Amino acid sequence: MATLSNLAYVYRSQGNNTEAIAYFKRASEIEQEYLPVKKKYYFMANIAEAYKNMGRIDTAIEHLARADSILKNIENPDDEDLLIWIDVAKTQADIYNELGNTGKAYTKYLEALTLSRKTGYPEKEGRVVAALGTMLMKTGDLVQARYYLDEGRRIAE
């Protein structure tokens, strides 16, 4: 399963998203069949990223929403759950931002920010505040944009 996931990452990094999706789906099937702890949302998030790269935004949003729903129903999420959840929320925010829906993007960025602060992984938090600050700058909310961009700089330092 790990080998299939690694191959999927390689294909996705090479821009071969169709192959990446096929490998992620196969790895998910194996996980569902053989492992006692199943994290289907992990594969949904990665498949969504590949669909996003292919420009199939509706399909990406659908996969992200399904992953998000599963994650929100985990009673006691572990670190791995939270890290994936951050990526799901940030990817959703990025998509909504690209589509011009800054209201939804803002909500999802704040969700990702809250989760990243909960985990204590500054690299995740830094990526989120930078994206949030950049979006706010483009919308003209320069006071909030500066706050988040300064926060991103502080985290990077």
Salt bridges, closest charged atoms under 4 A:
GLU29 OE1 - ARG26 NH1 3.20
ASP68 OD2 - LYS72 NZ 3.04
ASP68 OD2 - LYS108 NZ 3.26
ASP78 OD2 - LYS39 NZ 2.98
GLU80 OE1 - LYS39 NZ 2.95
ASP81 OD1 - LYS39 NZ 3.11
ASP87 OD1 - LYS124 NZ 2.78
ASP87 OD1 - ARG127 NH1 3.61
ASP94 OD2 - LYS90 NZ 2.78
GLU98 OE2 - LYS52 NZ 3.92
GLU111 OE1 - LYS72 NZ 3.81
GLU111 OE1 - LYS108 NZ 2.81
GLU125 OE2 - ARG117 NE 2.90
ASP150 OD2 - ARG146 NE 3.33
ASP150 OD1 - ARG153 NH2 3.54
GLU151 OE2 - ARG154 NH2 2.58
GLU157 OE2 - ARG153 NH1 3.63
